[in-house]
Structure formats: structure tokens, C-alpha cells
Amino acid sequence: MLSGGIGKMDDLFNSVILSADGNDIDNAYNYAKKVYESYGVNAEEVLKKMEDIKVSIHCWQGDDVTGFEKGVEGLSGGGIMATGNYPGRARNGDELRQDIKKALSLVPGKHKVNLHAIYAETENNIYADRDEIDVSHFAKWIEWAKKEGIGLDFNPTFFSHKMADSGFTLSSKDNNVRSFWIRHAKKCREIASEIGRQLGTPCVNNIWIPDGMKDLPADRLSYRLILRDSLDDIFSEKYNESYIKDSVESKLFGIGSESYVVGSHEFYMGYALSRNVMLCLDTGHFHPTESIADKISSLLTFQNKLLLHISRGVRWDSDHVALLNDEVLSIAQEVKRADSFDKVYFALDFFDASINRITAWVIGARAVLKAIMFALLEPTELIKEQELKGNFGNRLALMEEVKTLPFSAVWDKYCNLNKIPHGAEWLRDVKVYEEEVLLKRIGVVK
């Protein structure tokens, strides 16, 4: 009885992922186009705008933030963790790039890939410490990016290292520790700038540090003054902004830093605004019920650039896979309503080792792109017009009606134009890849 039920469910699942043919997609799209036209929205223009949208896909989802450093046994410190042991984790650069390429093949559009410093690849497996890395250690990534026609972003790595064991890096009162991490950050800016120069597209270089305390500190200010000075030292070298975009990222708390994080939102907001450095807002780095959407227009009032890391916290900064939920939708809508897609950089930042890692990437990337398309299809001018007239009832009604417009038909058309599977069809590709590639990494042959 049970096995028969499972068989029926498998048949149902297989029927779900069967794709509609091109005629079905076109017919649905033509209907949707007319519906959106009635609201003053040109769906064809939205499809063209989507061609310019880039989401930075984080490499660390593919190996559970392990990196390639010799003698390092995976993620440690920093108040973050990857849980789960799904088979097929990438073990080296070639495997990781292979997996990322597979994920990108299931996401419509041309995007970027985001690297951490721990993904350096050294000749003959010779160890290079964090303050010794240079652009040559990322040559394979650069050549791969050139071949794929994509850009790269970058991040210094201030965790999973003996010099971070104290819980402090750039704000450390130990001069040797602090100097080491300043040198690392400077090296990373140099690498990012060269990446941007070689690829011909700006490389976003984002600084996040784990510094903080588990319990109540007696002196919050001194660490923040040290961090300010360390950052000033790091940013003292000026680079061509067409090669590198510098940013700093805040956090509310982490495991081991529940009571105090040196680089708080208020600290980095003050630093970014006073030093003309881009601020990064991570959706998992605030109170569990706090949305970053309302912060976007406030920051864009004073700066013309903003970095967003899209994650999903579940009760804490747990870095679950991003979904098409209310928060992500509201973020995209705020960017649309501020007409600021040219000022805001979207990036993914989650790591789930309990599910197929390709699946995680594709779910998150497609979710963010769906949210952006949904926002672009919004009849924003019509809604703003009602607000200007003081007809707040109409404003609210229009915001509500937009939720049930035939957005999915435009999304399917977008996927079809990019020759990307739409609906759940892409799951079949992941299943085949898992059987032919991922499982063989652990010696399983089907």
C-alpha cells in the first residue's frame, strides 16, 4: 500500500516537471502582456530591462564555506556554520567551477560569481597565508570568468583562521593580529581591483568581520575606534572605481557574538556615509523580524550605491536558501520604486549543506530574479499617481491587485527566451547532474 502510494507520487512529480511547449508559453505571455498593458506596463520593455540585471552568485554554497587552504578543515569561527552533509560537495576549484556553471545554466540571464579569499588556488598546493595572497592565486577563476563571459566579485575572509581565534580581527587590541588582518584586507582590495581590470567590469569587494563578544562588554567604544582606524588604513590606497567597488557589511549578532558586534549597522552606516564607501545590507544580519526594505530609500538619499546580500534567516542568522517571500519582494519593489536598479548590487549569501547544492543555488537565484521581474512589472507610476492625488484607498487596492496579475507567464517567457528551463523542469537537469557527477565524487555509480 505504502510503496504503491510512493509510486503514484513519483508519477505525479514527474508530470509536474513536464514542460509546457513553446506555443503554450507564447499564448500565456500574449494574454499576460495585454493584462499588464491595461495597467500601463509594457511587458516587452520589462524583458529587455531584465537583460541588464545581474545577481552575484556566491561560490561558497558549493563547498559549505570550506575553501581551498591547505590544512584547513572547513568552516570555523565567525559566528556562522553550515549544517548538513548532502553528498557531492565540491572539493577543489575545478569541481566548484563545474558546479557553478551547471547552476548558472539553469538561471536566466548573465550574472556574476562572488568569491571569498579562501578560494585561492596556489601552484603545487603550496600554502600562501591570507596576507600573502595575490591575483595570481585567482588566475584560474579569472580565465574561467573570461571564458564564461561573466564578472567576479570578491570578499576578504576574516574567519576559519588561527589569527581569528580570539574573536577579533580588524578591531583587535593585539597589534600583531590587527596588522595581519589589515594586510589581508589590503591584499584583497589589490586582487579585486585587478580582477575588475582584467574582466572589464567592476569587482565589488565587500568587507565583513566577525568581531564581537559572547557576553556583555565593558568597553564598546574602544573596539569601534580601532576598527575605524583599521578601515581608514585599508582604504587609504585609492583604486580606479571602474575596477573596484568597496563595501562594508554590518551584523547584529552571531554564534559567540550574541551580546556585542563591533561592526554594527549604525557603525558601518556612519562609516560608509562619512568615507564614501558602499554599505552592504544582509537580510540575515538584522533582527529576525526586521526587513531591510525600508532602509533602502533612506540610504539612497545620501549615497548612489548600495550592496544587498539576500539570505533567509530562520529564528537567527541561519543563512537559509533565499525564497520568493514577502521580504525579498518588498526589497525588489523598493528598488523599483526608487528607480535605482543601476545603483543597487544584488548578491546571494546563504549556505545549506542539507540539500543538493546546485538546487540551493538555483532556487535562490531564480527567487531573486523573480522578485525583480515582479517589481519591474508593477504599475508603479499608476500607484504613485493615486498617492499624489491623496487617494490612498486606490493606492492600497492597486498594490493588492498587482499580486494576482499573470506574472508567471512573463517569467516563463523570460526563461524561454534565454533557453532556460521554466517551471520545475530544471529539477530533472539537477537530478541527472547529481547522478552523473555529484554521486561519483563519493564513489556511488548509478
N, C-alpha and C positions, 0 to 999 in steps of 0.2 A: 504493500500500500504506500509506504513511505517512498520507496525507490520509484514507483510509478509517478508519484507526485513530483519528485525531483526531475524526472524525465520530461514531464509536461512543462515544468518551469523552465527547463533548458530550451525547449522548443519555443516557448513564449519569448524568452530572452533573445534567441536568435532571430525571431520575427521582428522584434523591436528594433534591432540594429540594421535590418534591411533598409536600404536607402530608397527614397523616392527618386524617380527618374527625372531627367532634366526638364521634361515638359511639366511635370507636377510642380517643380520648383519655380519655373517661369510663370506658370498660371497663378500660383500663390503670390509671387512677387508682384505681378501686374495688378492684382487686386489690392495688395498692401500699398503699392505706390499711389493708387487712386485714393485710398483712405487717408494717407498722410498728406496728399495734395489738398484734401478738403480742410486740413488744419494749417495749410500754408507751408508745409515741409516738403522739400524736394529730395526724395529718396536717392535719386541718381547722384546728386551732389554729396550726399552723406557717404555713399560708396566711394566716391573719389577722395573725400577727406580721410576715410579710413586707411587709404593707401599711405598717408603720411604719418600715421600713428605707429609709434614704436614702444614696445614694452621690453624692459630689460629682464631676461630670463636668468635667474640665479643658478650658477653651476653647482652650488653646494647641496641642492636637493638630491643630486645624483649619487653622492657617496656619503651622505649623512654627516657632512661638515668634517670629514676626516682629513682631506688634503693629502699631499704627496711628500711631506717632510720625512726624511729618514729618521727612524727611531721614535716617531710619534704614533701612538696607538689610538688615534681618534680624538673626538671632541672632549675637551676638559676645561673646566673653569668658565668664567664669563657669565655665569647665571643662566646658561642655556643648555639644552640637551636634545638629542634626537632619540626617540624611542621606537622600538620595533626592530625586527630582523628579517624583513622580506628578502627573499633570495635575489641575487643578481646585482648587488651593489658594484658600482664601477670601482676598479682597483688601481687604475692608472690613467694618465692623460688620454691615451688613445681610446680606452673604453668609455671614459666620460664624454669625450667629444662625440663618439659614436652615438651614445645615448641622447645627448643634447640634440644632435642632428635629427634623430628619429622623432624626438618630441616636437622640434620646430617644423617637421614635415606634416604635423597634424594640427598646426596652428596657422590660421590665415594671416598673410601679411609678412613683411620683412622686419625682423626685430633685432635686438642686441643680446649679448650674453654678458653676464656680470661675474667677475672673478674676485676671489679673495687671494691675498698674498700667499697663503699656504698651498696654492695650486701651482707654484713654481716648479719647473722641471729642469733639473740640473744634469749636466753631462756626466755620464758614467756613474750616476747615482751619488755623486759627491755632495755632501751636505753643505748648504750655504745657510748661515743663520739669518734671522729676519733683518738684521741691519747690514747684511752683505748682499742681498739680492739685487739684481739689476734687470734691465729689459731683456737681456739675452736669455734669462730663465723663463721668459714667456714667448720666446720666438715661435714655438710650435702653435701656441694659441693665436698669435698674430697671423701666421701663414694660413692657418685654418680659417680664420675670420675673413681674410682676403679672398680665399677660395669660395667661401660661402656667401660673400658679399654682405657681411654684417659688421656691426660695430661692437666694441667691447667696453665695458665699464670695469671699475676696479675698487678694491677695498683693502686697506691695511688690516692685518689680523692681530688683534691685541689679546687673544686668548689661546688656550692649548699650548702654553709655553712656560718653562720654569721661571722666566722673568715676570710672569703674571701671577705666580702662586700667592703672592701677598694680598691679592685683590686690588692692587693699584698699579697703574701703568704711567700714563702722562701726568697724573696728579700725585704720584708717589713722592714722599719726602726723602726717599733714598736717591741720592743724585745718580748713582750708577744705574739703577733701574730706570729712572726717568730719562736719562740721557740715551739709554739703549732704545727706548721706545720712540724718542724724538728722532733718532737716526733712522729707525724703521719707517716712520711716517714720511720723512723726507725722501727716502729711497722710493717709497710708493708713489709719491707725487711725481718724482722724476720718471718712473716707469709709466704712469698713467699719461703723462704729457707726451711721451714718445709713442705710446700706443695710439693716442689721438692723432699724432702727426702722421704716423705710418698708414693708418686706416682712413685718414681724411674725414673723420667725424669725431666730435668732441667725446672724450672719455670722462665720465662722471666718476670722481674719486671721493668716496664717502668715508668719513672717519666716525667710527663708533667705538667707545671704550667701555669696559665692564666695571670701572672703578666704583667702589661703594662699600658699605658696611652692613653686616647682618643685623646688628642691634644699634641702639641709639648712639649717635656720635656726640662728643662734647664740643667739637670744633668743626662746623660745616664750612666756614668761610675759607680757612687757610688752604684746604684742598682745592677749592674752586679758584682761588687766586693763583695757585701753582698751575692748574690746568689752563687758565687763561694765558699765562706766560708761556707755557709749553706750546700752545697752539700758535701764539704770536711768533714764536721761533720757527715752527714748522712752516707757517705761511709767509715767512719773510722773503723766501725766494719767489720771484714773480715769473709766471709762465704765460704763454700765449693762450688766451681764453678760447680760442678756436680749437685748441688741442685738449684742454683740460677744464672741467667744471668742478670746483671744490665744494664739498658739502660736509656738514656736521650733523650727527644724529643723536637725539636725546632718548632717554628711557626713564620710566617711572620706578621700576624695581626689577630684580631678578633673583634667582636662587642664590642665596649668600649675600645679597644686597637688598634685603627686604625693607630695611629702615632708611637707607640713605644711598642715593646715586649721585655722584659728583656732577656728572653731565646731565642735569635735569632739563626739562623742556624750557623752563624760564632762563636757565643759564645759557643754553645754546641759542635761544631766541635773541637774547641780549647780545651774545657774541656775534651771531650772524648779521644782525642789523647794524651793529657798530663797526664790523670789519668787512662788510660787503661779501660775505661768504654764504653760499646757499644753505638753507635749512632743510633737513630731512625729517619728515613726519612718518613714523612707522605705525600702522594701525594697531599693532600689538603692544606698543610701548606707552600706553596711557591707562587710565582707569578702565576696568573691564567693560563698563557700560558707556564709556566716553567715545564719542565719534570725533574724528579729525575733520569732518567735512566743513564745519563752521569756521575752523581755523584758517582755511584756505584763502578766503577773501580778505581776512584780516592781514595775513602775511603778504598777499599780493598788493595790498595797499602801499606797502613800503619797499617791497622787492619785486623784481621782474623775473624771478626764477625760484623754483620750488621742486624738491625731490620727494616723491611719495613711495614708501615701501608698503606693498599690500600683503598683508598676512591675515590670520584669523585667530584671535585669542579665545580660548575656551576656559573661562574662570581665571586665567592668568595669561602671561605672555607665552603661550604654548606653541605658537608658530604652526597652527594647523593650516591645511591647504585652503587657499582663498576660494571663496564661492561667490556666486551672483546673489549676494544678500543685500539687505537694505543699506548697510553701511557702505559697501562698495558702490552701489547705485548712487547713493547720495553724494559720494566723493566725485564721481564722474559728472553728476549733474551740476555740482558747484563749479567745477572747472569749465563746463559748457556755459553756464550762466555768466561766468566771469570772462568768457571768450578768451581762455588762457591755455588752450592746448599747446600753443607754441612756447609757453613759459613753464609748463609743468612736466617733469620727467616721471614716468611711471616705471616702477620696478617691482618684481616679486621678491618676497623674503619669507620662506617657510621651509620646513624640512620634516617630512613624515616618512619614517622608515618602516611603517607598519603596512604600507600598501605598495603596489607596483610604482616605482619612482617615475617612470615615464607617464603613467596615468596621473600622478600628482601634478607634474609639470603642466600637462595638457589641460587638466581641469582648471588649474589656477590661471593660466594664460588666457584660455578661452573665456573664463568668467570675467576677467578684467576687460577684455576686448568687447564682450557682450555689453558690459556696463557702459563703456564708452560709446558704442553704437546706439544703445538705448538713449543715452543723453543727447547725442547728436540728432536723433530723430524727434526729440522733444520740441513741441511748438513754443519755444522759449519766448519769442517776440510776442506771440499772442497772449501768453500768460503774463508777461511783463506789462503789456498794454492794459490788461484788466486791472492789474495792481496800480498802475499810474492813474487810472480812472477812479480808483477807490472802490472798485467792485471786488471785494475780497472773497465773496461767495463764488463768483465766476472763476476767480484765480484758483481757489481750492478745488472747485469742480473739475476744471481743466487738468489740474495736476493728478486728480484721481482717474479721469477718463483715459489719460495717456497710458496708464498701467495696462490697459487691456487692448491697446491698438496692436495690429498684427506685426509686431517687431520680429518674431521668429522667422517670418517669411523673408524679411530683408537680410537677416543673419544667414539663412540658408543660401540666399543668392550670393552673398559676400563669400561664403565658403566655396561655392560652386565656381565663381569667377577666379578664385585662387587655386582651383583644382585641389581643394582640401575636403576631406570627408565632413559631412554635416550630420546633425543629429547625433545618435550614438554609434554611427557606423565606424568611427575611428577606433572603438574598442576592439574590433576584430583585428586591426593592424597591430595593436599593442599585444594582443594575445599571441599572434604569430611571432612577433619580435621576442616576446618572453620565452617561447618555446625554442626558437632558433638561436637566440643569443644569450639571454639572461640566465636561463637554467643551465646552459652548458658551462657557465663560469663556476658553478658548484658541482660540476660533474654529472648533471642529470641530462640524459639524452632521450627525447621522445620520438 
